[in-house]
Amino acid sequence: MTTFVLIPGAGGAGWYWHRVVPELRRRGHDVIAVELPAGDDGAGLAEYTEAVVEAAGRPSGELVVVGQSMGGLTAPLVCDRLPVARLVLVNAMIPVPGETGGAWWTNTGQEQARRENDRSEGRDPDAGFDPLVYFFHDVPADVTAEATAAQPAQSGTPFEQPWPLERWPDVPTTVLSGRDDRLFPLDFQIRTARARLGITPETLPGGHLVALSRPAELVAALDR
């Protein structure tokens, strides 16, 4: 049996994985969807890592840690604390040693990539950030309504701290990238993963919040 520890992105809500959890369990896996202290300005990367470790407890079987979006900052840190068999990044930030989450956006060229993708798809890159456009464009209406009603807070503290590892963990790593991601466009994700990890991502259908929009396809990829 495999135990999947699922780390959400900004906002830190384990609810993000609610369409994935039952499908993984149906396939015979144990699943832990982590809640992060995202609204706490006193919580940084160390506290996020501790929250994951505490939630995981004593996992049985092979342990797979999955990080979504901002969860890519925390997921590798867990590998120093738990016997992780595989690390999976889903539309995730991929940091390098000493880089802050705040600097990541400029260092990777994310903004330029987003703007170029907007132009190629017929959107005005100067229109301002609309979560419905960049996050929920392919998410079912009822799921979008539930997600936007909650609006969890995200402290800036973890983005201010240098990523503390000296190197990427020596753990097999898989990168999954949404073909229709408008925040981290596919070409940008491929370029970043190759440059920083030497890995070419596996492409999935769906946008940035693929666990909400295309859970079946994500679960199939995780199960592989």
PEPE-V693158 format. One record per residue. RES is the residue in one letter. PHI is phi as a letter, one per 40 degrees, with the letter a starting at -180 (NA if undefined). D_FIRST is the distance of its C-alpha to the first C-alpha in Angstrom with 1 decimal. Layout:
((RES/PHI/D_FIRST) (RES/PHI/D_FIRST))
This chain:
((M/NA/0.0) (T/b/3.8) (T/b/6.7) (F/c/9.8) (V/b/13.1) (L/b/15.8) (I/b/19.4) (P/c/22.3) (G/c/25.6) (A/d/29.1) (G/g/29.5) (G/g/26.2) (A/c/25.2) (G/c/21.6) (W/d/23.1) (Y/d/23.1) (W/c/19.4) (H/c/20.2) (R/c/20.1) (V/c/16.8) (V/d/14.7) (P/c/15.2) (E/c/14.4) (L/c/11.0) (R/c/10.3) (R/c/12.0) (R/c/9.7) (G/g/6.9) (H/c/5.7) (D/c/7.2) (V/b/10.5) (I/b/13.5) (A/c/16.7) (V/c/19.2) (E/b/22.9) (L/b/25.2) (P/c/28.8) (A/c/30.2) (G/c/33.5) (D/c/34.3) (D/c/36.8) (G/c/36.1) (A/b/32.5) (G/b/31.8) (L/c/29.1) (A/c/28.6) (E/c/28.3) (Y/c/25.8) (T/c/23.6) (E/c/24.0) (A/c/23.0) (V/c/19.7) (V/c/19.1) (E/c/20.2) (A/c/18.0) (A/c/14.8) (G/g/15.9) (R/b/13.7) (P/c/10.2) (S/c/7.4) (G/g/5.2) (E/c/6.6) (L/b/9.0) (V/b/10.8) (V/b/14.2) (V/b/16.2) (G/b/19.9) (Q/b/22.3) (S/f/26.0) (M/d/27.3) (G/c/23.7) (G/c/24.1) (L/c/26.4) (T/c/23.9) (A/d/20.6) (P/c/21.8) (L/c/23.3) (V/c/20.0) (C/c/19.2) (D/c/21.9) (R/b/20.4) (L/b/16.6) (P/c/14.7) (V/c/13.8) (A/c/12.4) (R/a/13.8) (L/b/16.3) (V/b/17.1) (L/b/20.6) (V/b/21.6) (N/f/25.5) (A/b/25.5) (M/c/28.2) (I/b/28.0) (P/c/30.1) (V/b/31.9) (P/d/32.9) (G/g/35.7) (E/c/35.6) (T/c/35.7) (G/c/33.9) (G/c/37.4) (A/c/38.5) (W/d/35.5) (W/c/37.1) (T/c/40.3) (N/c/39.0) (T/c/36.7) (G/g/39.4) (Q/c/37.3) (E/c/40.4) (Q/c/42.2) (A/c/39.3) (R/c/39.0) (R/c/42.7) (E/c/42.9) (N/c/40.1) (D/d/42.0) (R/c/45.2) (S/c/43.6) (E/b/42.2) (G/g/45.5) (R/b/44.7) (D/c/47.1) (P/c/45.4) (D/b/47.8) (A/c/47.1) (G/g/45.1) (F/c/41.4) (D/b/40.3) (P/d/36.7) (L/c/37.1) (V/c/38.1) (Y/c/35.6) (F/b/32.5) (F/b/32.8) (H/c/34.7) (D/b/31.9) (V/c/30.2) (P/d/31.1) (A/c/34.1) (D/c/32.6) (V/c/29.6) (T/c/32.2) (A/c/34.4) (E/c/31.8) (A/c/30.8) (T/c/34.5) (A/c/35.5) (A/c/33.3) (Q/f/34.3) (P/c/32.5) (A/c/34.4) (Q/b/33.5) (S/c/35.3) (G/c/36.6) (T/d/35.9) (P/c/32.7) (F/c/34.7) (E/c/37.5) (Q/c/35.6) (P/c/35.2) (W/c/31.7) (P/c/31.4) (L/c/29.5) (E/c/31.6) (R/a/29.4) (W/c/26.2) (P/d/23.2) (D/c/22.3) (V/b/18.8) (P/d/18.1) (T/b/19.2) (T/b/19.1) (V/b/21.8) (L/b/21.8) (S/b/25.3) (G/c/26.8) (R/c/29.7) (D/b/31.7) (D/c/31.2) (R/c/34.6) (L/c/34.0) (F/b/32.4) (P/d/33.7) (L/d/31.7) (D/d/34.3) (F/c/34.2) (Q/c/30.5) (I/c/30.7) (R/c/33.6) (T/c/32.1) (A/c/28.8) (R/c/30.7) (A/c/33.2) (R/c/31.0) (L/b/27.9) (G/g/29.1) (I/b/26.4) (T/c/27.2) (P/c/25.1) (E/c/23.4) (T/c/25.5) (L/b/24.3) (P/c/26.7) (G/h/27.5) (G/c/29.2) (H/c/28.4) (L/c/26.4) (V/c/24.2) (A/c/21.5) (L/c/24.5) (S/c/26.2) (R/b/23.7) (P/c/20.3) (A/c/19.4) (E/c/20.2) (L/c/18.4) (V/c/15.1) (A/c/15.6) (A/c/16.3) (L/c/13.3) (D/c/11.0) (R/c/13.1))
